[in-house]
Amino acid sequence: MARFEKVNRFADVDINLPQRKTADSAGYDMEVAEGIVVPSFFKLFAALQDEYNISTVFNLDNLAMVTKRLKTKPTLVSTGMKCKLEPGTYLELSVRSSCPLKHWLMLANGVGIIDADYYNNPDNEGEIFLQIYNLSPFNIQIKK
């Protein structure tokens, strides 16, 4: 069974632990730990176009360098949570079906996978982040 905990950097912040809203809920509802603005994908794309011709061909290493340098990556949205899982299991992150339909927000990786051994990862305490793309033409503010 999954056991959620706040990471230390949010220990004193009022965040609700993920929970199932009804007895038959397919998964846990998670909240955003802090407000954040998710830039429009088109603004990220424009930053790339300002630097490179659309016909430019990159290998994966070059594209990774350009993405890092121009900061044209998905927005990492913190949940402030980590999750202790049973060995051999994983936690799947998905957006509700209404999220892209109503709010133009999608997980950049389609489905996020949190491995059981990510809990207490020494790099970030196993904090769970959502990789979000905003497909609208406007920046979107997500409130805590």
Disulfide bonds with the S-S distance in Angstrom:
none
